[in-house]
Amino acid sequence: MYNPFSILNLFFHSQFSNFWWETGTPTFLIRRLQQKFEFHLESFTGGSDLFESYTLDSQDNASLLFQTGYLTIKSVNKELGLYTLGYPNREVKDAMYRHLLGAFRHTTTTQSQALFAYIKLALDRNDLAEVVQHINTLFSTIPHQIFIQNREAYFHSILHITFHAIGLFIQSEVSTSKGRIDTVLHTKDRIFIIELKLDETASSALDQIREKQYGSPFMDQGKEVVAVGISFSSETREVVEWDAQPY
């Protein structure tokens, strides 16, 4: 299955690009997702009602994204009548995250491109100080009154979207037998177990990782496991303290 417009542009420009997405950026869809802080779209599971027609006002976002082509069926559980939706390809996935981050940051999409590259390079060097510096830049454009109203949701959503947008495997709110991990970030050589604290200390975040043994499920994956505690200030809207230790 192919898109004729994308194929024609491929031959015309002699290079691959997000031609399909560029023909119709879903501005109203991005706004809907932003309003409800919805960004976990990689593996949405639901019943057959996902495919039924509703009015635009009453339709849930997963159904709307499916009917407009931004999500597709990835797997079917016939016995339970469940369908798992996901992005059809990397073009749509990458573009969606870039536009979501622009909307959440209240900036244009292009203003985040350089930051993506800098964060990826810093992670490859294990330079967490530089990563934190760029994270603070990401938050600097969010209007104060909007951030205060939804501060915890903003903090988690922007980190999740950012790491996905640079092509890393990130898991949010991972449940274990002893608790729930805020974020697990997988890079080529390391697995970062990240605990986020709002208006608390980074050391309390590290203590929680140790006490709850959050890193234990990842010790057999052949990578260095690193515990990271991050303290975010709701007043200054930036990371004010962080610490990282081998698990």
N, C-alpha and C positions, 0 to 999 in steps of 0.2 A: 504494500500500500504506500502511495507516495503523493506528494503535493505538487501539482504541475507548476505552480508559481515558483516554488522553491527550486525545482529542477531548472527552469528557465533562467532564474537568476544565478544559479550555480554556473551554468555555461557562459552566461553573459559576463560575470565578474571573475570567473576562473578561480573561485575560492568558496569554501564553506562559510556560511554565516547564518544568523537567525532570521532568515528571510520570511518564514511563515509568521513568526511573532510580530515582526516589524510592520506587517500589513494591517494589524488590528490590535493594538495594545488594549487589553480589557480594563480601562480605567475604572468603570463602575464596579467591576468584580474586585479589583484591588481595594477600593474604598470599603466595600462590604467586609472583606477579610480584615482590614485594618480596624474597623469599628468594633468587631467582636474578638479581636486579638486571636484570630485563627491563622495558624501557620503550620500545623502538623497535618500535612496533606499527602505525605509519602505513602501511607498505607491505611486509608480510611475504609472501614468495614461496615456494611449495612445490608439490609434486606432488599427485596425487589421494589420497595417503595422509593428507592433512590432514583428509579427510572420513570416514575409517574410524573405527569404534568401538573404543575401548580401555577398559581399566579406569581409574578416576579416578587411581590411583596412577601408572600408566605413561604416561598421555596427556600429550603436550606441551602447553604453554600456548596456542600459536596454535590448535591444533585445538580445545581446550577453549573458548577464547573465541569461535571460530566456531560451535561447536555450541550454545553458550548465547546466541548472538545479539549479542555485543558486537563482533564483527568480521563483515564480509560480503565477498562476492566483488566486487572492484572491476574486475578485468580478467582475460581468459583468453588464453593463448597456446596455441592448439590444436595447432600444429605441434610444440611442445616438451612439451605436456601440463603446463604450469605455470599456477598460479592465484595471483593477487595479492590478498591480503586487506587490508582497511582498515576504518576506522570507518564505520558506515552514515550517520551524520549528526553535526552539530556538538554536539547534546545529549549524545550518548554520549561523544564525544571529549573535550569539556570536563570532563564529570563524571569520566571515567576519570582524567584528569590530576590533577584536584583530589584525588581519593581516593588516587592513587598518591603524591602529594606528602605528604599527611597521614601515610600509612603509612611513607614513607621518613624523615620528620622525627620520627616518633613523637609526633604531635599529632593533634588532631581536624581534620577538613576545614575547618571554619569559621575556624580560627585563621590560615589562609593567605590568606583573601579580601582583607583590607585590604592585605597586602603585595603582592599581584598588582597592585592599582590603583596603589600608590605606585611600584612598579618601572616600570610602563607610563608613568606621567606623567614620571618621571625620565628615561627613555629618550627620550621625545618632546622633552624640554628639552635632551637631550645632557648631562645631569648625571650623569656616571659615578661621581662620588664618592658621590652619594646611592644609586645602584644598588648599589654595593659595600656600603654601610652596610646595606641591606635584605638583601643576600645573606648577610652575616654573621648577621643575625637568623634567617634560614632555617636556618642550621647550628647555632644555639645550643641547640636542643632535642634534638639527637641524642646519645644516651648515649655517653660517652667510649669505653667498651670495644667497642661495636659499630662506631663510626667507625674506630678504629684497626685493627680486623680487616679492614675493607673500605674504607680511606680513599680510594683513587683512584676506585673505583667509586662511592662516595657522592658525591664532589665532582662528577664528570661527570653522574651521573644526576639530581641535584637541580637543577643548572643547566639541563639539557635539559628536564626536566619543567616547571620554573618558566616558562621562556620560551614553551614550547608552551601552557601553561595560560593565559597572558595573550594568546594569539592571535597570536603572532609566528611567522614562518617561521624555523626554526632547523635547521641542518645540523650533525651531529656526526661527527667523524672523517672529514672530506672528503679523499679521495685526490687528489693532483695528480701531475704528472710528477716533482716533486722532493721529495715528502714527503707527510705527512698532517696536515691542519689539525685542531686540537682542536675548534673551534667556529666556525661562520659564522652570525652573527645579522643578519637582515634587518629593518630598520624602514622607515618611510615614506620617510625622506630619506637614510638611511645604511646601509652594510653594514659590520659590525664583524667583523674577522678576529681571533679571540681565541685566544691560546696560553696554556695553563695550566701552571704549574710548581708542583710540590710540594716545599717546603723549598729552593727556589732563588730567584733574583732575578727581578724583573719585567723588568729590562733584558736578561737572557739570553733571555727569551721574545720580546721585541721583536727582538732580534738574529736569532733563528731565523726569525721572520716575514720579515725583510728578506732573509736569506741564501737562504731557500728560495723567495722570491718568491711567498708564499702569496696575496697580494692581486691578482696579475696577472690571473687568470681572471675577476675581477669588475669590472675597470676600465671595461668598455664598457656598464654597465647603467644609466648616467645618475644614479648616486648617489655621494655622497662615501664613499670607502673609508677606514676608520679601523683602524689596527693597535692592538690592546690586549694588553698583557702583564699577567698576573695571577699573583701569588705567594701560594700558600696554605700555611699552617703546619699540619703534622700534630699539633703539640703543642698549640697554642691553638685549633685547628679554626676558623680564620677567615682571611680575606684580610688579609695583613700588609703587602702592597705591591702597587701597580698603577701602570701608566703607559699613556698613549694618545697616539698621534701620527698625523697624516694620513699615509696610505700613499704 
